[in-house]
Amino acid sequence: MVLSILSDIFFSLPKVRRFLFGMLCAAAAERNKEPILSVLRSCVDPHKVLNALEISSGTGQHVVHFALALPKITWQPSEIDAQSMSRNPEWGLRDVSLLNSLANENGMYLEKMVDMPANNKCLLFRKESVV
C-alpha cells in the first residue's frame, strides 16, 4: 500500500521523473492516462492474470501508469506508424481501419471504441484465449 502511494506521488511529478530518469514526458499522455485507465478498469477483471499490448506507446508514460494500477496484467509496450511519429510524436495513430484489419488478421476483434477528453479515442481490442 505504501509503495503504491509513493509510486502514485512520484509518477505524478513529471519534472522530477524526467530529471531522475532522463525520460521524455508528454503533457497529453499525463492528461489522458486516468481517462484511459478508467476505460481499462471497466473492461477487464483486475484479479485475472492477463497480457496486454499497448500500441503506439510513445514515451511509455501510459504503460507505466497502467502497470502500477493493474498489477495482474503483463504490459507490452510497442511503437508503430513510424511515419506519423517521426513528424510529431504526439500525433499517434489515425487509421482505425488499418488497426482493425491487423487485429483481425491476428485473431483479435475491436471490443470497444471510447471517445477521450482530448479529441482522441481509446480502442480496446480483445483476443480470446485458446486455453
C-alpha atoms as a printed R data frame, in Angstrom:
    type eleno elety resid chain resno       x       y       z
1   ATOM     1    CA   MET     A     1   0.000   0.000   0.000
2   ATOM     2    CA   VAL     A     2   2.752   2.464   0.947
3   ATOM     3    CA   LEU     A     3   4.718   1.572  -2.197
4   ATOM     4    CA   SER     A     4   1.639   2.193  -4.311
5   ATOM     5    CA   ILE     A     5   1.052   5.607  -2.733
6   ATOM     6    CA   LEU     A     6   4.695   6.580  -3.173
7   ATOM     7    CA   SER     A     7   4.608   5.410  -6.785
8   ATOM     8    CA   ASP     A     8   1.494   7.479  -7.442
9   ATOM     9    CA   ILE     A     9   3.114  10.551  -5.933
10  ATOM    10    CA   PHE     A    10   6.399  10.012  -7.769
11  ATOM    11    CA   PHE     A    11   4.841   9.349 -11.162
12  ATOM    12    CA   SER     A    12   2.575  12.389 -10.801
13  ATOM    13    CA   LEU     A    13   5.646  14.643 -10.793
14  ATOM    14    CA   PRO     A    14   6.742  14.740 -14.455
15  ATOM    15    CA   LYS     A    15   9.636  17.183 -13.955
16  ATOM    16    CA   VAL     A    16  11.115  15.072 -11.153
17  ATOM    17    CA   ARG     A    17  10.695  11.879 -13.165
18  ATOM    18    CA   ARG     A    18  12.261  13.429 -16.264
19  ATOM    19    CA   PHE     A    19  15.184  14.795 -14.223
20  ATOM    20    CA   LEU     A    20  15.926  11.489 -12.476
21  ATOM    21    CA   PHE     A    21  15.447   9.154 -15.425
22  ATOM    22    CA   GLY     A    22  16.035  11.402 -18.429
23  ATOM    23    CA   MET     A    23  12.617  10.302 -19.718
24  ATOM    24    CA   LEU     A    24  10.509  12.168 -22.189
25  ATOM    25    CA   CYS     A    25   7.303  13.419 -20.665
26  ATOM    26    CA   ALA     A    26   4.351  14.293 -22.882
27  ATOM    27    CA   ALA     A    27   1.729  16.564 -21.344
28  ATOM    28    CA   ALA     A    28  -1.017  14.910 -23.421
29  ATOM    29    CA   ALA     A    29  -0.055  11.491 -22.035
30  ATOM    30    CA   GLU     A    30  -0.276  12.835 -18.496
31  ATOM    31    CA   ARG     A    31  -3.760  14.242 -19.184
32  ATOM    32    CA   ASN     A    32  -5.016  11.038 -20.831
33  ATOM    33    CA   LYS     A    33  -3.649   8.367 -18.508
34  ATOM    34    CA   GLU     A    34  -6.500   8.441 -15.972
35  ATOM    35    CA   PRO     A    35  -9.347   8.511 -18.544
36  ATOM    36    CA   ILE     A    36  -7.747   5.578 -20.389
37  ATOM    37    CA   LEU     A    37  -7.245   3.692 -17.121
38  ATOM    38    CA   SER     A    38 -10.920   4.224 -16.380
39  ATOM    39    CA   VAL     A    39 -11.816   2.557 -19.700
40  ATOM    40    CA   LEU     A    40  -9.483  -0.354 -18.931
41  ATOM    41    CA   ARG     A    41 -10.937  -0.832 -15.462
42  ATOM    42    CA   SER     A    42 -14.433  -1.005 -16.946
43  ATOM    43    CA   CYS     A    43 -13.390  -3.756 -19.376
44  ATOM    44    CA   VAL     A    44 -11.045  -6.091 -17.519
45  ATOM    45    CA   ASP     A    45 -11.177  -8.156 -14.376
46  ATOM    46    CA   PRO     A    46  -8.373  -6.704 -12.208
47  ATOM    47    CA   HIS     A    47  -7.934 -10.052 -10.431
48  ATOM    48    CA   LYS     A    48  -7.361 -12.071 -13.593
49  ATOM    49    CA   VAL     A    49  -3.843 -12.606 -14.933
50  ATOM    50    CA   LEU     A    50  -3.774 -11.121 -18.440
51  ATOM    51    CA   ASN     A    51  -1.403  -9.940 -21.140
52  ATOM    52    CA   ALA     A    52  -1.887  -6.543 -22.777
53  ATOM    53    CA   LEU     A    53  -0.248  -4.924 -25.770
54  ATOM    54    CA   GLU     A    54  -0.198  -1.141 -25.790
55  ATOM    55    CA   ILE     A    55   0.071   0.078 -29.371
56  ATOM    56    CA   SER     A    56   1.925   3.297 -30.062
57  ATOM    57    CA   SER     A    57   3.381   3.627 -26.573
58  ATOM    58    CA   GLY     A    58   5.321   6.814 -27.270
59  ATOM    59    CA   THR     A    59   7.056   7.959 -24.081
60  ATOM    60    CA   GLY     A    60   5.851   4.905 -22.146
61  ATOM    61    CA   GLN     A    61   4.004   7.020 -19.575
62  ATOM    62    CA   HIS     A    62   0.718   5.182 -20.086
63  ATOM    63    CA   VAL     A    63   2.118   1.663 -19.841
64  ATOM    64    CA   VAL     A    64   3.953   2.524 -16.605
65  ATOM    65    CA   HIS     A    65   0.800   4.037 -15.119
66  ATOM    66    CA   PHE     A    66  -1.337   1.058 -16.172
67  ATOM    67    CA   ALA     A    67   1.181  -1.460 -14.821
68  ATOM    68    CA   LEU     A    68   1.133   0.191 -11.407
69  ATOM    69    CA   ALA     A    69  -2.672   0.365 -11.344
70  ATOM    70    CA   LEU     A    70  -3.346  -3.120 -12.767
71  ATOM    71    CA   PRO     A    71  -0.523  -5.317 -11.460
72  ATOM    72    CA   LYS     A    72  -2.058  -8.646 -12.597
73  ATOM    73    CA   ILE     A    73  -1.699  -7.558 -16.224
74  ATOM    74    CA   THR     A    74   1.620  -8.010 -18.014
75  ATOM    75    CA   TRP     A    75   2.038  -4.988 -20.261
76  ATOM    76    CA   GLN     A    76   3.937  -4.961 -23.552
77  ATOM    77    CA   PRO     A    77   4.573  -1.502 -24.991
78  ATOM    78    CA   SER     A    78   5.076  -1.125 -28.745
79  ATOM    79    CA   GLU     A    79   5.767   1.569 -31.303
80  ATOM    80    CA   ILE     A    80   4.188   1.544 -34.762
81  ATOM    81    CA   ASP     A    81   3.384   4.026 -37.533
82  ATOM    82    CA   ALA     A    82   6.918   5.418 -37.684
83  ATOM    83    CA   GLN     A    83   5.988   7.971 -40.362
84  ATOM    84    CA   SER     A    84   3.474   9.781 -38.143
85  ATOM    85    CA   MET     A    85   5.699   9.517 -35.099
86  ATOM    86    CA   SER     A    86   8.704  10.962 -36.967
87  ATOM    87    CA   ARG     A    87   6.661  14.080 -37.883
88  ATOM    88    CA   ASN     A    88   5.261  14.632 -34.405
89  ATOM    89    CA   PRO     A    89   5.334  12.086 -31.553
90  ATOM    90    CA   GLU     A    90   2.042  13.399 -30.127
91  ATOM    91    CA   TRP     A    91   0.074  12.626 -33.283
92  ATOM    92    CA   GLY     A    92  -0.263   8.899 -32.689
93  ATOM    93    CA   LEU     A    93  -2.249   6.639 -34.984
94  ATOM    94    CA   ARG     A    94  -5.043   7.836 -37.205
95  ATOM    95    CA   ASP     A    95  -6.122   4.878 -39.341
96  ATOM    96    CA   VAL     A    96  -8.527   2.796 -37.243
97  ATOM    97    CA   SER     A    97  -9.372   0.593 -40.237
98  ATOM    98    CA   LEU     A    98  -5.700  -0.407 -40.557
99  ATOM    99    CA   LEU     A    99  -5.553  -1.341 -36.873
100 ATOM   100    CA   ASN     A   100  -8.820  -3.258 -37.138
101 ATOM   101    CA   SER     A   101  -7.547  -5.178 -40.161
102 ATOM   102    CA   LEU     A   102  -4.255  -6.055 -38.442
103 ATOM   103    CA   ALA     A   103  -6.127  -7.108 -35.309
104 ATOM   104    CA   ASN     A   104  -8.491  -9.370 -37.270
105 ATOM   105    CA   GLU     A   105  -5.541 -10.996 -39.061
106 ATOM   106    CA   ASN     A   106  -4.146 -11.867 -35.629
107 ATOM   107    CA   GLY     A   107  -7.318 -13.228 -34.070
108 ATOM   108    CA   MET     A   108  -8.383 -10.071 -32.259
109 ATOM   109    CA   TYR     A   109 -11.545  -8.035 -32.501
110 ATOM   110    CA   LEU     A   110 -12.413  -4.448 -31.663
111 ATOM   111    CA   GLU     A   111 -14.405  -4.689 -28.463
112 ATOM   112    CA   LYS     A   112 -14.809  -1.041 -27.653
113 ATOM   113    CA   MET     A   113 -14.002   2.411 -29.022
114 ATOM   114    CA   VAL     A   114 -14.346   5.224 -26.475
115 ATOM   115    CA   ASP     A   115 -14.092   8.956 -27.113
116 ATOM   116    CA   MET     A   116 -11.481  10.516 -24.840
117 ATOM   117    CA   PRO     A   117 -11.378  14.081 -23.452
118 ATOM   118    CA   ALA     A   118  -8.604  15.399 -25.731
119 ATOM   119    CA   ASN     A   119 -10.420  14.721 -29.024
120 ATOM   120    CA   ASN     A   120  -8.912  11.262 -29.390
121 ATOM   121    CA   LYS     A   121 -10.088   7.698 -28.919
122 ATOM   122    CA   CYS     A   122  -9.264   4.663 -26.816
123 ATOM   123    CA   LEU     A   123  -9.584   1.411 -28.783
124 ATOM   124    CA   LEU     A   124  -9.799  -1.841 -26.863
125 ATOM   125    CA   PHE     A   125  -9.069  -4.984 -28.869
126 ATOM   126    CA   ARG     A   126  -9.508  -8.422 -27.355
127 ATOM   127    CA   LYS     A   127  -8.120 -11.828 -28.207
128 ATOM   128    CA   GLU     A   128  -9.860 -14.802 -26.663
129 ATOM   129    CA   SER     A   129  -7.569 -17.285 -25.007
130 ATOM   130    CA   VAL     A   130  -7.333 -20.753 -26.532
131 ATOM   131    CA   VAL     A   131  -6.573 -22.267 -23.136
